[in-house]
Each structure stands twice: as structure tokens, then as C-alpha cells.
Amino acid sequence: MTHNIVFGTLILTVGLFAWGRIRHDFVALIALFILIVTGIIDPAQAFSGFGHPAVITVASVLIIGKAFEFSGLIDVLGKWIMKIGDQLLVQILVLSLLVAVASAFMNNVGALAITMPIAIHLARKSGNPPSYILMPIAFASLLGGMTTLIGTPPNIIIATFRAEVIGEPFNMFDFSPVGLTIMLSGLVFIVLIGWRLLPKRIGKKSDENSFDIDDYITEVEVVEDSKVIGKPISELADISDTDVQVFGLVRDNKLIHAPEINYVLLKKDIILLETDADDLKTFIEDTKVKLVGDKKFLKDAEGSDKIMVAEAVVMADSSLIGRTVSDLHFRSRYGINLVAIARREKRIRRRLNKIVFQTGDVLLLQGREQVLNDTIKYMGCLPLAQRSLRIGYQTKILLAMGIFILSVTLVVTRLLPVQVAFSMAAVGMVLSGVLPIKNVYTSVDWPVIVLLGAMIPVGVALETSGGANLIASWVLELGETMPAWAMLTIILVITMFLSDIINNAATVVLMAPIAVGVANGLGYSIDPFLMAVAVGGSCAFLTPIGHQSNTLVMGPGGYKFTDYWRMGLPLEVIIVLVGIPMIMWVWPI
């Protein structure tokens, strides 16, 4: 009876994860509360997961990753990469390799987010479509995370789970032989073949060295000194040599859809435009029109040192999704202006305050420099374009590297457990001034921490209730005549499938006890089965919702949901073909 309650809870949990309407950390809390109320989990142990070594390690790694960003290391690498030239193959190779190596030692999404501006700039410079570059580097971030203990939360969870089962965790580079082989095989496929399977999504201005995402949608007002007063729409191109498309006009609070090119513009008209950030700025300067709402904002902003503009992508767990600017009271709540929106798959024909935000939307935001970057993260978005340089922070690359190498040495030599060594490293980064103390807590992805803290007791309940062994027995019955490699493949493929529709950390928490049950049932070592789960947990290549890295590139790359299969499916096949033999060789059955 007990395991039936656990099974029902897990089915509900997986369904809610796949549905995507409730954020993943709240789904995990729902599962935890159900098992507490039904008596499966002791209330005294309900929040024990938040003190679990895996949770502490993940939080520490996130802080260390942010410290590397502040150390200046990424800026140095970025300046070097900007010189690699215009060859698309070389760009994909170098960028993918950079992201993969960075992801081995810091958060996958963080490594991707700080590399994307470089990729976008190179695409602009060389005239290559970003759709050929962005998905490859997103996938590279997942491949790189497989190579070390701290490269991705699934590896950390698997290592600590092994310690609980046999008393010894996987060490820092125990994942490297299998992970590096898979990473290199994946990168060879991506660089030589994979990007060719992707759609060539190029905007109208691609030949003019512009940014390849859908044109921004924005509103401008014809004011008293505007040069467009009394001019027909057809003459806008003569006044401003920019690629700006007029798709609507608001006059006397009435929308004129697709006005004729001979339509004459009058004072107080609101023009609905499609353009990008650079052309929008030039158009406003040339025509003397005003951004709607901008005059009031600038008045409020008097005395502020600097007003800046930043682009941000709406992520899958953003609080903006399903809501409009009007609902959110955007300016009064956040203190910033929404200047424009870009959405790849369809053109939006409504005014900005009526547009419902969706995952992958690219927002052009304007606000005070000192609050804009923090606000972007608070809203559940990730910055797309490179922000202004941090003033007053000195480059501390050697200091950051020294602290990190020391912590790795302590882990490799087994002088300290990973959660202690990296917690000390995180504190060291702050005390040494590498990471400003105000950025410590904002660098932690708290939804992931809550997800892990809530799901770990749920995973324990699956094991203690006998549910894991029962599922393992079903798998054994299905494959009782199969060889060991086939059973490993089943575990790997099931984990891959789950990671494509639910969070990878939750996937590993659920699959680890099942994999151990299968291994014990067959009389095999648990190590190859745990390694298969670790690899599968990092293989969310088929959907944009399986991993935040995939979501991050969806809008800027102009990808559709089905585009991820084009490169992701053959990549997963390669991982199975390469990974299973490597796992069995490095970790004998």
C-alpha cells in the first residue's frame, strides 16, 4: 500500500513537471507535502534534504562559477575568441569547446549565458545565422558538464548517492574517462555534421550584418518636433535609412491595422514598428519621434548616473509567463521600461501592454544601471547581450584559480569531502574580494536548491517504501534474458527520456535507486548503472524544456520546438553507442 501512494505521487509529479504550468521547485514541494500528509515521510525528516551534501555542493558550485565571472577570466577568453575569424566551422568549434570546458567547472547555464554575447557578435560580424551557432554551444554546455563531479547537479547527486549506498562517493574526476569520451564524440558530431541539420533562420537584414532574431516590436509617438509630421509612411525610408517596418497605427485610441503606405502621419499618432535594437535607436534619432512612456520615465530618472538598455530571454520558470505588462504593472513594480519584444514563431499584432509573455521571448529593457541587471534575474530572465563593464572591480584571475585549484586538490586527495571543500572555496572567493558579497545569494539558483531539497526525501521514500525495488523487479522481468550491456542501455535511455521532459536533478533522484535495484538484482556492481544514470541525466537534447540551456537559445536562435530533434536525436544515439562500451570498460560489471 505504501509504495502505491509513492507511485501515485511520482506519476502526479512527473505529469506536473511535463505540464510545465507549475514551476519545478513547487512541484517538488507538492510531492514532498503529499508524502508527509500520507505518513510516508516523517515530518521531522521532511526538510532533511536541504542539508544534504548534494544540495550544499550545488549551491557552492554556483557561487564559485559566479566568482569566475567576476574574476575577469571570461573577459580575457572572450577577447581572444573575438579574433578567431569569420569561418563558421572554426567559430562553432572554438565556442563549443570553450563552453564545454567552462561547463566542467561551473554552472552549465552560466557558462552558456556569458558565452552567448560572443557568439552573437561573431554571427553579426561574419553574417552567419545564429541558429547555426547557438544550439551547438547549448548542447556543448551539457556535454561539458558530464566530465567532472561538479560539472552538473546529476553528477553531484549520483556521487553522494553512491556514498550512502556503499560508503564511498565518486571522486572529482571519476566521471572524466566516460564524460570526456562522450564530450569529444559529441563535439565532433556537432562541429562536422550537427549544425548542418539545423534550420537556416535568417532575418530580412541578415545580409546587412545584423542580429538574427525576429524584429523587435515597439511603439513610438509622433510629437510636436517630429520630422515625420505630415509625411506619408512611404517616406519614412527617406528620412531614416533603417530597416523599420510599420505594421500598425494608433490614432484617437483606435488601431489601424496594416495602414497603406500613403497614409499621412499626424501629431500624437502612435506608430507600431518592427525593428531591432540598433535600428530602433537610429530611427528615433533621425525622425525625432519618442518612445511611448519614455518621457515620464526619463523625468523620474533625473539624478541617476546612467540609464542603460539590456536584452533578456524569458526562461521557462519566469514569473512573467502567462502575464502581460498591464497585469504586472511593469514600470511601477520593477522600475524599468519594457521597450520592445521579439518572438520568433509569429508576429504580434497587439500593443505591448497586451502581449502575453511566453518562454523564449526576447525583451528589450531600459532602466537604471544599478538595478536593471538584478531585476532581470529577479524576473526569471537571463541577459542576452553583453552588459556594460563592471567598474571598480580588479582582475583577480590568479587568485580565483588558486582558490579553486586548492579546493579541487582537497577533494581529489580525499582530505575533505566535496561539500566541505567547495563551501570553503565559495567563502574564500567572497573573503578575498573575488566575488562581491552582494552577489553571493543572487548567484545561487534557488529554485534548483528547493527542488533538490524537496526531491531528495521523495527519492528516499521511493527506496524505503520498496517502490524502487519493485520497479527494478519489473525491469528485470522484462530483460531477464538480456545481456548486461542491454540492461545498461535500458537504464540510460529511460533516464534520457525523463530528462527531456522533467528537470535533470529530479530525474536522477528518481532513477538512482531504481538503477541500484536493477544492479543488485542482477548481481552486478552498482557503479556502471549509476554512471549510466549520470550520463542520461545530462542528455536533455530533444526539447527546449529539458534544460535551461536549451530554453536560453530558443528565442535568440529562432528555434521551434521540433528543431531540437534534428540535432538532438542523432546526438543521443551517438552518446548511447559511445557511452555504453566506455561505461562497461571503465566501470566493469
DRENFI-685751 format. One line per 8 residues: their letters; for each residue x, y, z of C-alpha. Coordinates in steps of 0.05 Angstrom, whole numbers, padded with zeros to 5 digits. Layout:
A) X,Y,Z; ...
END
This chain:
MTHNIVFG) 00000,00000,00000; 00056,00048,00018; 00092,00041,-00048; 00025,00052,-00085; 00020,00120,-00052; 00091,00135,-00072; 00078,00112,-00143; 00016,00155,-00148
TLILTVGL) 00054,00215,-00122; 00111,00205,-00171; 00063,00197,-00230; 00030,00262,-00210; 00098,00295,-00201; 00124,00274,-00270; 00058,00297,-00301; 00064,00365,-00269
FAWGRIRH) 00137,00371,-00290; 00118,00355,-00362; 00057,00401,-00360; 00103,00459,-00343; 00049,00506,-00315; 00075,00500,-00244; 00148,00516,-00231; 00191,00455,-00218
DFVALIAL) 00210,00473,-00146; 00137,00480,-00127; 00122,00413,-00160; 00175,00382,-00117; 00146,00414,-00054; 00077,00387,-00073; 00105,00317,-00077; 00141,00325,-00011
FILIVTGI) 00078,00351,00024; 00035,00294,-00003; 00082,00242,00025; 00086,00279,00092; 00010,00283,00098; 00002,00209,00080; 00053,00189,00132; 00105,00163,00084
IDPAQAFS) 00156,00216,00104; 00167,00232,00178; 00154,00307,00189; 00218,00310,00229; 00256,00289,00167; 00215,00329,00118; 00268,00382,00104; 00330,00340,00115
GFGHPAVI) 00344,00345,00041; 00364,00417,00048; 00424,00396,00090; 00442,00340,00041; 00514,00343,00015; 00489,00347,-00057; 00449,00410,-00042; 00507,00444,-00007
TVASVLII) 00554,00425,-00063; 00508,00451,-00118; 00499,00518,-00082; 00574,00524,-00071; 00590,00509,-00144; 00541,00563,-00167; 00576,00614,-00123; 00645,00593,-00148
GKAFEFSG) 00621,00598,-00220; 00596,00669,-00209; 00663,00685,-00177; 00699,00663,-00240; 00656,00710,-00280; 00675,00768,-00234; 00749,00748,-00234; 00757,00772,-00306
LIDVLGKW) 00775,00703,-00333; 00716,00702,-00381; 00731,00772,-00407; 00802,00751,-00424; 00778,00688,-00460; 00725,00729,-00496; 00774,00779,-00523; 00817,00722,-00550
IMKIGDQL) 00758,00687,-00583; 00735,00751,-00618; 00797,00744,-00662; 00782,00675,-00690; 00756,00699,-00757; 00694,00690,-00799; 00697,00616,-00815; 00633,00584,-00788
LVQILVLS) 00665,00516,-00774; 00720,00549,-00733; 00671,00591,-00695; 00628,00532,-00676; 00689,00491,-00656; 00722,00544,-00613; 00657,00568,-00580; 00633,00497,-00567
LLVAVASA) 00699,00477,-00537; 00701,00539,-00493; 00631,00527,-00466; 00644,00453,-00455; 00708,00465,-00416; 00676,00521,-00375; 00615,00477,-00360; 00660,00424,-00330
FMNNVGAL) 00675,00472,-00272; 00616,00519,-00267; 00541,00521,-00278; 00521,00500,-00349; 00473,00557,-00359; 00522,00607,-00331; 00577,00583,-00379; 00528,00589,-00437
AITMPIAI) 00500,00657,-00417; 00567,00691,-00413; 00589,00660,-00480; 00526,00677,-00519; 00543,00751,-00529; 00609,00730,-00561; 00572,00681,-00607; 00521,00733,-00626
HLARKSGN) 00574,00784,-00641; 00612,00735,-00685; 00548,00718,-00722; 00536,00792,-00735; 00607,00803,-00757; 00611,00744,-00805; 00539,00744,-00830; 00527,00673,-00806
PPSYILMP) 00458,00655,-00779; 00458,00649,-00702; 00414,00587,-00710; 00477,00550,-00734; 00517,00570,-00672; 00471,00577,-00611; 00443,00506,-00607; 00512,00475,-00615
IAFASLLG) 00540,00515,-00557; 00478,00500,-00515; 00489,00425,-00526; 00563,00434,-00513; 00547,00462,-00444; 00510,00397,-00427; 00566,00353,-00455; 00619,00391,-00416
GMTTLIGT) 00580,00382,-00351; 00587,00306,-00356; 00663,00308,-00348; 00672,00325,-00274; 00638,00316,-00207; 00618,00389,-00203; 00601,00398,-00276; 00526,00386,-00266
PPNIIIAT) 00478,00371,-00209; 00464,00299,-00233; 00537,00281,-00222; 00537,00311,-00153; 00473,00273,-00135; 00500,00207,-00162; 00565,00215,-00123; 00530,00228,-00057
FRAEVIGE) 00480,00171,-00071; 00538,00123,-00081; 00567,00146,-00014; 00501,00130,00020; 00498,00060,-00011; 00570,00035,-00005; 00602,00089,00038; 00647,00119,-00015
PFNMFDFS) 00628,00174,-00064; 00652,00184,-00135; 00712,00230,-00134; 00724,00294,-00173; 00749,00263,-00238; 00717,00194,-00234; 00667,00219,-00286; 00722,00243,-00333
PVGLTIML) 00740,00179,-00373; 00668,00167,-00394; 00649,00241,-00395; 00708,00264,-00436; 00699,00209,-00488; 00625,00227,-00496; 00640,00301,-00497; 00693,00295,-00551
SGLVFIVL) 00650,00248,-00593; 00591,00296,-00585; 00632,00356,-00604; 00660,00322,-00666; 00589,00306,-00688; 00564,00377,-00673; 00622,00412,-00708; 00624,00369,-00770
IGWRLLPK) 00552,00347,-00780; 00503,00370,-00727; 00498,00444,-00743; 00483,00426,-00816; 00419,00393,-00793; 00393,00458,-00763; 00347,00506,-00799; 00377,00568,-00831
RIGKKSDE) 00337,00621,-00796; 00358,00689,-00823; 00320,00753,-00815; 00310,00804,-00871; 00371,00842,-00851; 00420,00785,-00846; 00458,00807,-00907; 00470,00874,-00873
NSFDIDDY) 00508,00844,-00815; 00451,00848,-00764; 00427,00806,-00706; 00387,00746,-00730; 00325,00745,-00686; 00254,00768,-00703; 00247,00843,-00709; 00231,00879,-00645
ITEVEVVE) 00160,00903,-00636; 00156,00972,-00605; 00114,01036,-00604; 00136,01108,-00617; 00096,01173,-00613; 00096,01229,-00664; 00110,01291,-00622; 00109,01365,-00639
DSKVIGKP) 00180,01369,-00668; 00179,01302,-00704; 00204,01303,-00775; 00150,01254,-00797; 00090,01300,-00785; 00052,01308,-00850; 00094,01255,-00884; 00065,01191,-00914
ISELADIS) 00091,01125,-00887; 00125,01112,-00954; 00174,01170,-00940; 00199,01143,-00873; 00256,01107,-00911; 00278,01174,-00940; 00281,01206,-00871; 00317,01148,-00837
DTDVQVFG) 00359,01097,-00873; 00339,01039,-00827; 00302,00974,-00836; 00238,00993,-00799; 00171,00963,-00816; 00106,00998,-00798; 00052,00945,-00785; 00001,00987,-00747
LVRDNKLI) -00020,01056,-00726; -00060,01080,-00665; -00098,01145,-00676; -00150,01171,-00627; -00142,01106,-00588; -00162,01064,-00649; -00117,01013,-00682; -00108,01019,-00757
HAPEINYV) -00082,00951,-00779; -00031,00949,-00836; -00041,01021,-00859; -00029,01039,-00932; 00039,01068,-00950; 00007,01134,-00970; -00024,01143,-00901; -00002,01212,-00874
LLKKDIIL) 00025,01215,-00802; -00002,01266,-00754; 00018,01293,-00686; 00002,01245,-00628; -00001,01185,-00674; 00026,01121,-00642; 00067,01082,-00694; 00074,01007,-00683
LETDADDL) 00142,00985,-00710; 00182,00923,-00724; 00257,00933,-00718; 00318,00912,-00679; 00352,00949,-00621; 00405,00983,-00664; 00357,01007,-00719; 00306,01029,-00667
KTFIEDTK) 00357,01076,-00636; 00377,01105,-00704; 00305,01113,-00726; 00287,01153,-00663; 00348,01198,-00672; 00333,01211,-00746; 00258,01223,-00741; 00254,01256,-00672
VKLVGDKK) 00197,01210,-00651; 00192,01189,-00578; 00186,01121,-00545; 00118,01113,-00514; 00124,01126,-00439; 00197,01145,-00444; 00187,01219,-00427; 00157,01203,-00359
FLKDAEGS) 00210,01152,-00344; 00266,01198,-00360; 00236,01252,-00315; 00234,01202,-00258; 00305,01181,-00273; 00335,01251,-00264; 00395,01246,-00220; 00410,01175,-00239
DKIMVAEA) 00481,01167,-00264; 00464,01125,-00324; 00405,01094,-00360; 00421,01030,-00397; 00387,00982,-00444; 00393,00906,-00438; 00364,00846,-00475; 00339,00787,-00435
VVMADSSL) 00307,00720,-00451; 00244,00697,-00413; 00262,00630,-00383; 00216,00570,-00371; 00208,00585,-00296; 00199,00660,-00304; 00144,00694,-00264; 00127,00734,-00327
IGRTVSDL) 00100,00675,-00366; 00025,00679,-00380; 00020,00751,-00357; 00020,00819,-00392; 00055,00885,-00379; -00011,00912,-00354; -00020,00855,-00305; 00050,00863,-00277
HFRSRYGI) 00049,00939,-00271; 00118,00932,-00302; 00146,01001,-00290; 00118,01014,-00220; 00137,00944,-00196; 00205,00935,-00226; 00226,01007,-00240; 00244,00992,-00312
NLVAIARR) 00213,01002,-00381; 00195,00947,-00430; 00218,00979,-00494; 00206,00922,-00543; 00192,00848,-00551; 00217,00797,-00603; 00184,00730,-00614; 00207,00682,-00667
EKRIRRRL) 00148,00639,-00687; 00095,00691,-00700; 00086,00766,-00709; 00049,00801,-00653; -00005,00849,-00676; -00024,00878,-00608; 00003,00936,-00567; 00059,00919,-00519
NKIVFQTG) 00017,00924,-00456; -00029,00869,-00482; 00024,00819,-00503; 00025,00755,-00460; 00096,00735,-00444; 00119,00666,-00467; 00181,00624,-00456; 00236,00646,-00503
DVLLLQGR) 00211,00717,-00513; 00268,00767,-00520; 00256,00831,-00482; 00290,00898,-00493; 00291,00931,-00424; 00310,01000,-00403; 00327,01022,-00332; 00378,01048,-00283
EQVLNDTI) 00443,01011,-00290; 00448,00996,-00216; 00382,00958,-00213; 00370,00931,-00284; 00415,00870,-00280; 00388,00847,-00213; 00316,00859,-00237; 00328,00815,-00299
KYMGCLPL) 00347,00757,-00254; 00290,00771,-00205; 00240,00766,-00262; 00266,00697,-00281; 00302,00721,-00344; 00373,00714,-00367; 00413,00770,-00400; 00425,00760,-00474
AQRSLRIG) 00471,00817,-00493; 00537,00835,-00460; 00525,00886,-00406; 00569,00945,-00390; 00636,00931,-00358; 00638,00927,-00282; 00673,00990,-00257; 00717,00985,-00196
YQTKILLA) 00730,00910,-00198; 00801,00889,-00209; 00820,00827,-00248; 00834,00771,-00199; 00842,00711,-00244; 00902,00681,-00209; 00871,00688,-00141; 00806,00656,-00163
MGIFILSV) 00843,00599,-00198; 00887,00588,-00136; 00827,00581,-00090; 00792,00534,-00138; 00853,00490,-00150; 00864,00485,-00076; 00792,00461,-00065; 00798,00411,-00121
TLVVTRLL) 00863,00384,-00092; 00829,00375,-00024; 00774,00334,-00057; 00819,00292,-00102; 00866,00274,-00044; 00804,00259,-00002; 00828,00305,00053; 00759,00337,00054
PVQVAFSM) 00691,00316,00026; 00668,00356,-00035; 00613,00394,00001; 00662,00420,00053; 00719,00436,00005; 00675,00475,-00043; 00637,00511,00012; 00704,00535,00037
AAVGMVLS) 00723,00555,-00034; 00658,00595,-00041; 00672,00631,00025; 00744,00643,00003; 00721,00675,-00062; 00680,00725,-00022; 00730,00740,00033; 00786,00750,-00018
GVLPIKNV) 00744,00800,-00056; 00738,00760,-00120; 00662,00758,-00113; 00627,00819,-00082; 00587,00798,-00021; 00523,00829,-00050; 00526,00778,-00107; 00533,00716,-00064
YTSVDWPV) 00460,00699,-00056; 00438,00724,-00124; 00487,00676,-00156; 00450,00616,-00128; 00394,00586,-00170; 00346,00579,-00112; 00291,00541,-00150; 00342,00486,-00163
IVLLGAMI) 00363,00485,-00090; 00290,00480,-00068; 00278,00426,-00120; 00335,00385,-00094; 00319,00396,-00021; 00247,00373,-00032; 00260,00316,-00081; 00315,00281,-00040
PVGVALET) 00266,00258,00015; 00218,00237,-00041; 00273,00195,-00071; 00288,00165,-00003; 00214,00148,00004; 00215,00113,-00063; 00272,00070,-00036; 00248,00057,00035
SGGANLIA) 00177,00041,00013; 00202,-00015,-00032; 00179,00022,-00093; 00248,00026,-00124; 00259,-00049,-00116; 00191,-00063,-00145; 00205,-00021,-00207; 00273,-00054,-00212
SWVLELGE) 00240,-00123,-00209; 00194,-00103,-00267; 00255,-00081,-00308; 00290,-00147,-00291; 00229,-00187,-00313; 00228,-00150,-00380; 00302,-00161,-00391; 00317,-00225,-00354
TMPAWAML) 00348,-00256,-00416; 00384,-00194,-00438; 00460,-00184,-00431; 00489,-00133,-00384; 00500,-00081,-00438; 00427,-00084,-00457; 00404,-00072,-00385; 00452,-00013,-00380
TIILVITM) 00424,00015,-00445; 00353,00009,-00418; 00372,00049,-00356; 00409,00101,-00397; 00353,00110,-00448; 00298,00115,-00395; 00338,00168,-00358; 00350,00206,-00424
FLSDIINN) 00275,00206,-00438; 00257,00232,-00369; 00310,00286,-00371; 00278,00313,-00436; 00212,00327,-00401; 00229,00339,-00328; 00286,00372,-00290; 00351,00332,-00295
AATVVLMA) 00364,00334,-00220; 00294,00306,-00206; 00306,00252,-00259; 00370,00228,-00225; 00339,00229,-00156; 00284,00182,-00181; 00327,00138,-00226; 00387,00126,-00179
PIAVGVAN) 00351,00079,-00130; 00319,00041,-00188; 00387,00032,-00222; 00417,00006,-00158; 00358,-00042,-00151; 00369,-00069,-00221; 00444,-00077,-00209; 00433,-00114,-00143
GLGYSIDP) 00380,-00158,-00175; 00429,-00179,-00229; 00487,-00186,-00180; 00527,-00133,-00215; 00567,-00073,-00190; 00525,-00011,-00179; 00578,00035,-00209; 00564,00025,-00283
FLMAVAVG) 00489,00033,-00271; 00498,00097,-00231; 00544,00123,-00285; 00491,00108,-00337; 00441,00149,-00297; 00490,00206,-00290; 00502,00207,-00366; 00428,00201,-00382
GSCAFLTP) 00411,00257,-00334; 00454,00305,-00375; 00424,00286,-00442; 00365,00333,-00448; 00376,00344,-00523; 00307,00332,-00552; 00266,00390,-00525; 00275,00463,-00506
IGHQSNTL) 00244,00449,-00437; 00290,00394,-00415; 00346,00441,-00394; 00353,00516,-00384; 00410,00519,-00434; 00362,00496,-00488; 00310,00547,-00467; 00360,00603,-00466
VMGPGGYK) 00377,00596,-00540; 00307,00584,-00566; 00286,00656,-00576; 00353,00685,-00600; 00365,00626,-00647; 00294,00628,-00673; 00284,00554,-00660; 00218,00517,-00659
FTDYWRMG) 00203,00461,-00610; 00215,00408,-00663; 00283,00437,-00684; 00316,00405,-00623; 00303,00335,-00651; 00343,00350,-00714; 00409,00351,-00678; 00389,00323,-00611
LPLEVIIV) 00365,00254,-00633; 00427,00233,-00672; 00469,00262,-00615; 00434,00218,-00564; 00443,00157,-00609; 00518,00172,-00612; 00520,00180,-00536; 00488,00112,-00526
LVGIPMIM) 00535,00078,-00577; 00597,00110,-00547; 00576,00114,-00474; 00554,00042,-00461; 00621,00010,-00482; 00660,00064,-00445; 00620,00054,-00381; 00630,-00021,-00383
WVWPI) 00704,-00013,-00397; 00719,00039,-00344; 00669,00011,-00293; 00668,-00065,-00303; 00603,-00102,-00289
END
